[in-house]
């Protein structure tokens, strides 16, 4: 063909290349037994410590990776907490029973670990996606005009920034710039990644995770008190066993250790207070 006779005259041509054994690219991590919020917090603390002002001054060109990691940690929290909630909540089990799962996830996880593949094909990189998954899989609806919904609206802003970092080297696409209400200009608009921005995004992610964790726990406490007793066989003989499952899924041992829980109490005291609220004692 004539095309093959055209010389390579416009750029350097690299020879063919194949990646080495991908075992060198991965690590094997056991499933965690700690609560999803503690898994988030432990990784979050390490990331915040890494992202010092000196780091952003010396490595600004690659600092976007830290911001992506913050949002990725947040997404992973939602995958973990939704998965763990399905395992303990019969209402969520019924709601999620009609949802699909990828055959690849079934083949990879299999057996008792198959639940970990439920959310592999779902992105949580927007408030809408998290709220939709919460409703479809858990029957947990974020109240309109609530504090939590307002935090999700802020989360959408950083997810628009994330989209630019991931897909266009930090340059905002028109739809993302419009969603962020950026003033129209005759130049390209690029995400500016500095230490202050990293700190702000970190605070927002932490605020979202802690408030969602608290609200979902309260939702399950109400189900434990009412629906689970009325429809799923929870009685005084097994109520504590089910409450232990809830408590271990949601409680932050990190926050207990740091003394930052506003109304800190033991699991037993919490259970008794909830029983009092719903007039079960």
C-alpha positions as CSV (number, residue, x, y, z in Angstrom):
1,X,0.0,0.0,0.0
2,X,1.2,3.5,-0.7
3,X,0.6,4.6,2.9
4,X,3.3,2.2,4.1
5,X,5.8,4.0,1.9
6,X,5.3,7.3,3.7
7,X,8.4,8.0,6.0
8,X,8.1,8.5,9.7
9,X,8.8,12.2,9.6
10,X,6.6,13.9,12.2
11,X,7.5,12.4,15.6
12,X,9.7,9.8,17.4
13,X,8.5,6.2,17.0
14,X,8.9,3.9,19.9
15,X,9.4,0.2,19.2
16,X,6.7,-2.3,20.1
17,X,6.3,-2.9,23.9
18,X,4.6,-5.4,26.1
19,X,4.0,-5.0,29.8
20,X,5.9,-7.5,32.1
21,X,4.1,-9.9,34.4
22,X,1.3,-7.9,36.0
23,X,2.0,-9.6,39.4
24,X,4.5,-6.8,39.9
25,X,1.7,-4.3,39.6
26,X,-0.6,-5.5,42.3
27,X,-0.7,-6.4,46.0
28,X,-3.0,-8.9,47.8
29,X,-4.9,-7.3,50.7
30,X,-7.2,-9.4,52.9
31,X,-10.8,-8.2,53.5
32,X,-10.9,-5.9,56.4
33,X,-12.8,-6.7,59.6
34,X,-12.9,-3.1,60.9
35,X,-15.8,-0.8,60.2
36,X,-15.9,0.9,56.8
37,X,-15.6,4.3,58.4
38,X,-12.5,3.3,60.3
39,X,-11.0,1.8,57.1
40,X,-11.7,5.2,55.5
41,X,-10.3,7.2,58.4
42,X,-7.0,5.2,58.7
43,X,-6.3,5.7,55.0
44,X,-7.5,9.3,55.1
45,X,-5.1,10.2,57.9
46,X,-2.1,8.8,56.0
47,X,-3.1,10.7,52.9
48,X,-3.5,14.0,54.7
49,X,-0.2,13.6,56.3
50,X,1.4,12.9,53.0
51,X,-0.1,16.0,51.4
52,X,1.9,18.6,53.3
53,X,2.4,22.1,52.0
54,X,6.0,21.2,51.1
55,X,4.7,18.3,49.0
56,X,2.4,20.6,47.0
57,X,5.2,23.2,46.6
58,X,7.8,20.6,45.4
59,X,5.6,18.2,43.5
60,X,2.7,20.4,42.2
61,X,2.8,18.7,38.8
62,X,1.8,15.3,40.2
63,X,-0.2,16.6,43.2
64,X,-3.5,15.8,41.5
65,X,-2.9,12.2,42.4
66,X,-3.5,13.0,46.1
67,X,-6.8,14.7,45.3
68,X,-7.9,11.7,43.2
69,X,-7.0,9.4,46.1
70,X,-9.2,11.4,48.5
71,X,-12.2,11.0,46.2
72,X,-11.3,7.4,45.6
73,X,-11.2,6.7,49.3
74,X,-14.6,8.3,49.6
75,X,-16.0,6.2,46.8
76,X,-14.6,3.0,48.4
77,X,-16.2,3.9,51.7
78,X,-19.6,3.9,50.0
79,X,-18.9,0.6,48.4
80,X,-17.9,-0.9,51.7
81,X,-20.8,0.5,53.8
82,X,-23.4,-0.4,51.3
83,X,-22.1,-3.9,51.1
84,X,-21.9,-4.4,54.8
85,X,-25.4,-3.0,55.3
86,X,-26.9,-5.5,52.8
87,X,-25.3,-8.3,54.8
88,X,-27.0,-7.3,58.1
89,X,-30.3,-5.6,57.0
90,X,-33.2,-7.7,55.7
91,X,-34.9,-4.7,54.2
92,X,-31.8,-4.0,52.2
93,X,-31.5,-7.6,51.2
94,X,-35.0,-7.6,49.7
95,X,-34.4,-4.2,48.0
96,X,-31.1,-5.4,46.4
97,X,-32.3,-8.9,45.4
98,X,-33.5,-7.7,42.0
99,X,-30.3,-5.8,41.1
100,X,-27.8,-7.2,38.6
101,X,-24.2,-8.2,39.2
102,X,-21.4,-8.6,36.6
103,X,-20.6,-12.2,35.7
104,X,-16.9,-11.3,35.9
105,X,-17.4,-10.3,39.6
106,X,-19.2,-13.6,40.2
107,X,-16.3,-15.6,38.6
108,X,-13.7,-13.7,40.5
109,X,-15.1,-13.5,44.0
110,X,-17.4,-16.6,44.1
111,X,-18.6,-18.3,47.2
112,X,-19.0,-16.3,50.4
113,X,-17.1,-13.3,49.0
114,X,-19.5,-12.7,46.1
115,X,-21.2,-9.8,47.9
116,X,-18.0,-7.8,47.5
117,X,-18.6,-7.7,43.7
118,X,-22.0,-6.1,43.9
119,X,-20.8,-2.5,43.5
120,X,-17.8,-3.1,41.3
121,X,-19.6,-1.7,38.2
122,X,-21.1,1.3,39.9
123,X,-19.4,4.7,40.2
124,X,-19.8,6.7,43.3
125,X,-18.2,9.8,41.8
126,X,-21.3,12.0,42.1
127,X,-23.9,12.6,44.8
128,X,-26.6,11.4,42.4
129,X,-25.0,8.0,42.0
130,X,-24.5,7.5,45.8
131,X,-28.1,8.6,46.5
132,X,-29.5,6.3,43.8
133,X,-27.5,3.3,45.0
134,X,-28.6,4.0,48.6
135,X,-32.2,4.0,47.5
136,X,-32.0,1.0,45.1
137,X,-30.0,-1.3,47.3
138,X,-30.8,-0.2,50.8
139,X,-34.1,1.6,50.6
140,X,-32.3,4.5,52.3
141,X,-33.5,7.8,50.9
142,X,-31.5,11.0,51.6
143,X,-34.1,13.6,52.8
144,X,-34.7,16.6,50.5
145,X,-33.2,19.9,51.8
146,X,-31.4,18.1,54.5
147,X,-27.9,18.7,55.8
148,X,-26.7,15.5,54.1
149,X,-28.2,16.5,50.8
150,X,-26.4,19.8,50.9
151,X,-23.1,18.0,51.6
152,X,-23.7,15.8,48.6
153,X,-24.2,19.0,46.5
154,X,-20.7,20.1,47.6
155,X,-19.4,16.6,46.8
156,X,-20.6,17.0,43.2
157,X,-18.4,20.1,42.9
158,X,-15.2,18.2,43.7
159,X,-16.4,15.3,41.5
160,X,-16.5,17.7,38.5
161,X,-12.9,18.7,39.3
162,X,-12.1,15.0,39.5
163,X,-13.6,14.4,36.0
164,X,-11.2,17.1,34.6
165,X,-8.2,15.6,36.3
166,X,-8.9,12.0,35.2
167,X,-10.1,12.6,31.6
168,X,-8.5,15.8,30.3
169,X,-5.2,16.6,32.2
170,X,-7.1,18.9,34.5
171,X,-8.8,21.0,31.8
172,X,-12.5,21.5,32.6
173,X,-14.9,20.3,29.9
174,X,-17.8,22.6,29.1
175,X,-20.4,20.6,31.0
176,X,-18.2,20.5,34.2
177,X,-17.4,24.2,34.0
178,X,-21.1,24.9,33.5
179,X,-22.0,22.7,36.5
180,X,-19.5,24.6,38.6
181,X,-20.8,28.0,37.4
182,X,-17.4,29.0,36.1
183,X,-17.3,32.4,34.3
184,X,-17.1,32.0,30.5
185,X,-13.7,33.0,29.1
186,X,-11.9,32.8,25.8
187,X,-9.2,30.6,27.2
188,X,-9.0,27.0,28.5
189,X,-9.7,26.5,32.2
190,X,-7.6,24.2,34.2
191,X,-8.0,22.9,37.8
192,X,-5.5,24.6,40.1
193,X,-4.1,22.1,42.6
194,X,-2.5,23.6,45.7
195,X,-2.3,22.7,49.3
196,X,-5.3,24.8,50.4
197,X,-7.5,23.1,47.8
198,X,-6.3,19.7,49.0
199,X,-7.2,20.6,52.6
200,X,-10.7,21.8,51.5
201,X,-11.4,18.7,49.5
202,X,-10.2,16.5,52.4
203,X,-12.6,18.3,54.9
204,X,-15.5,17.9,52.4
205,X,-14.9,14.1,52.0
206,X,-14.6,13.6,55.7
207,X,-17.7,15.6,56.3
208,X,-19.7,13.6,53.8
209,X,-18.5,10.2,55.1
210,X,-19.1,11.0,58.8
211,X,-22.6,12.4,58.2
212,X,-23.7,9.6,55.9
213,X,-22.4,7.0,58.3
214,X,-24.3,8.6,61.2
215,X,-27.6,9.0,59.2
216,X,-27.5,5.4,57.9
217,X,-26.8,4.1,61.4
218,X,-29.8,6.0,62.7
219,X,-32.0,4.6,59.8
220,X,-31.0,1.0,60.8
221,X,-31.6,1.7,64.4
222,X,-35.2,2.6,63.5
223,X,-35.5,-0.5,61.4
224,X,-34.1,-2.6,64.3
225,X,-36.6,-1.0,66.6
226,X,-39.7,-1.3,64.3
227,X,-39.6,-3.1,61.0
228,X,-37.2,-5.9,61.9
229,X,-39.3,-6.7,64.9
230,X,-42.6,-6.5,63.1
231,X,-41.6,-8.4,59.9
232,X,-38.3,-10.2,60.3
233,X,-38.4,-12.0,63.6
234,X,-36.3,-9.8,65.9
235,X,-37.3,-10.3,69.5
236,X,-35.8,-9.7,73.0
237,X,-34.0,-13.0,72.6
238,X,-31.9,-12.0,69.6
239,X,-32.1,-8.2,69.5
240,X,-28.7,-7.7,71.1
241,X,-27.1,-10.1,68.5
242,X,-28.5,-8.0,65.7
243,X,-27.5,-4.7,67.4
244,X,-23.9,-6.0,67.8
245,X,-23.9,-6.5,64.0
246,X,-25.1,-2.9,63.4
247,X,-22.7,-1.4,66.0
248,X,-19.6,-3.1,64.6
249,X,-20.6,-2.1,61.1
250,X,-20.9,1.6,61.9
251,X,-18.9,2.5,65.0
252,X,-15.6,4.3,64.6
253,X,-13.1,2.9,67.1
254,X,-10.7,5.6,65.8
255,X,-13.1,8.4,66.9
256,X,-13.6,6.6,70.2
257,X,-9.9,6.5,70.8
258,X,-9.5,10.2,69.9
259,X,-12.5,11.2,72.1
260,X,-14.2,13.2,69.3
261,X,-17.7,11.6,69.5
262,X,-20.1,14.2,70.9
263,X,-22.3,11.7,72.7
264,X,-19.9,8.8,73.2
265,X,-21.4,5.7,74.9
266,X,-21.0,2.0,75.1
267,X,-22.9,-0.3,72.7
268,X,-25.2,-1.5,75.5
269,X,-26.0,2.0,76.6
270,X,-26.8,3.0,73.0
271,X,-29.1,0.0,72.6
272,X,-30.9,0.8,75.8
273,X,-31.3,4.4,74.8
274,X,-32.8,3.5,71.4
275,X,-35.2,1.0,73.0
276,X,-36.3,3.9,75.3
277,X,-36.8,6.2,72.4
278,X,-39.0,3.7,70.6
279,X,-40.7,2.7,73.8
280,X,-39.4,-0.9,73.8
281,X,-38.7,-0.9,77.5
